Amino acid sequence: MASISETGHAKNVANFQELISFSKGYAETYNPVNTRLTITELEKLYTTASEKLEEVATAKAAYSNAVNNRKNAFANLKSLATKTLNSFIVSGADALAIQNAKTINRKLQGSSKKTTVEKEKTIEESTNKTISTSQQSYDQLINHFANLIQVLVQNTIYNPNEEELKTTSLQAKLNQLQENNTKLINAYTQYSNAMIQRNNTLYNPLTGLVQTSKEVKLYVKSIFGTKSPKYKQISGLEFKVIRK
């Protein structure tokens, strides 16, 4: 379901198309001296705005897919770490190494069950303000898991029969986590940049679609007058600045 802000951006562009249609209907009477308000330039701006909306939609879909992929990759991390720790404990490793592994696993598990759920919710609803905080938690999980693997590697007595608990399998899992994390970061960057470009096209205070629509309305008012039927055609078209 589209968010209110997404609907608002699309509504601005749709209303701008309608504004252009009415302006074209005024034929030769519509002849602004400001070249930015000519029909040709208005149509160029509409095309660009439509493209920017599409780019945001595409980038958002890719970002959402990256969020889901990372969520799936991390889903079994904590249980895998616990199984690995238990296997290490019974491997015959010395007490200090086991204590070190336990400390790392406690950090990886976190102090509250709400951590994973709330962090996933945060990342899925992320904005420029929240992305860094949420991202840090995944970096930490990766770091803790990497540290746990290092403890195992440095204790050669650890050599389980279970394939998923072998250090080679754990390293492959670590690589998968890092890869999915990186893909999400890159996808968010693309999404964020697409939103910035869209907002500049629609809401630049000098040349944006909303500002241009205001100027077109003023020009039409200057031609036909405030109470004219032709001005009333466009006066009700709403254009709102939306930053999200």
Buried (B, 14 or more C-beta within 10 A) or exposed (E): EEEEEBEBBBBBBEBBEEBBEBBEEBEEEBEBEEEBBBBEBBBEBBEBBBEBBEBBBEBBEBBEEBBBBBBEBBEEBBEBBEBBBEBBBEBEBEEEBBEBBBBBBEBBBBEEEEBBEEBBEBBEEBEEEEBEEBBEBBEEBBEBBBBBBBBBEEBEEBEBEEEBBBBEBBBEBBEBBBEBBEBBBEBBEBBBEBBEBBBEBBBEEEEBBBBBBEEBBEBBBEBBEEEEEBBEBBEEBEBEEBEE
